[in-house]
Each structure stands twice: as structure tokens, then as C-alpha cells.
Amino acid sequence: MRMTKTFTQTNFKNLSKPESLEQSNMPDQNFYEVIKPQLNKLYRNPSDETIAKILNHAKKR
């Protein structure tokens, strides 16, 4: 049995320059800022329906 060497060739000259961390996270950060008030409201004041769903789920286990 012959062993052969396999590899994936990468041409580093064609790779684009990486974006800075701040630039790459901008869409995610903007999205978070938009939904943050709704998330905070849910965290502090869950509806009775939400509490009931959680309790029902806990009973099933």
C-alpha cells in the first residue's frame, strides 16, 4: 500500500485583508442595540403567559 500526501493549497496572495474587530462586529452591535430595550423588558417583567410556559415545561421533566 502506498501512502500519498494530500493537502489543500492556499494562495495567500488572493486573501483579502482582515477587517478590524470593530468593523466586523458593527452589524451585530447595531442589531443588539436595537433589540436591547425589548430584551431588558422581557428580563424584568416576563408576562404571565411566559411564566406559565416555563412552569409547565419544568413539570414535564
C-alpha positions in Angstrom: 0.0 0.0 0.0 1.4 3.4 -1.0 1.0 6.4 1.2 0.2 9.6 -0.6 0.5 13.1 0.8 -2.7 15.2 0.5 -3.1 18.9 1.3 -5.2 21.9 0.4 -3.3 24.5 -1.3 -3.9 28.1 -0.2 -2.9 31.1 -2.3 -2.3 33.7 0.4 -1.8 36.5 -2.1 -5.5 36.4 -3.0 -6.8 36.6 0.5 -8.4 39.9 1.5 -7.1 41.8 4.4 -9.0 41.0 7.6 -11.3 43.7 8.9 -10.7 45.2 12.2 -12.6 43.7 15.1 -14.8 46.8 15.4 -15.8 46.8 11.7 -16.6 43.1 11.6 -18.9 43.4 14.7 -20.8 46.5 13.7 -23.9 44.8 12.2 -24.1 42.6 15.3 -23.6 45.5 17.6 -26.3 47.6 15.8 -28.7 44.7 16.0 -28.1 44.3 19.7 -28.7 48.0 20.4 -32.0 47.8 18.5 -33.3 44.8 20.4 -31.8 45.7 23.8 -34.8 47.6 25.2 -37.2 44.7 24.3 -34.8 42.2 25.9 -34.5 44.2 29.0 -38.3 44.4 29.3 -38.6 40.7 29.0 -35.9 40.1 31.5 -37.5 42.4 34.1 -41.2 41.8 33.5 -42.0 38.4 32.0 -45.6 38.0 31.1 -47.9 35.6 33.0 -48.0 33.5 29.8 -44.2 33.2 29.8 -44.1 32.2 33.4 -46.8 29.6 32.9 -44.9 28.1 29.9 -41.7 27.9 31.9 -43.5 26.2 34.8 -45.3 23.8 32.5 -42.1 22.9 30.9 -40.4 22.3 34.3 -43.3 20.0 35.4 -42.8 17.8 32.3 -39.3 16.9 33.4 
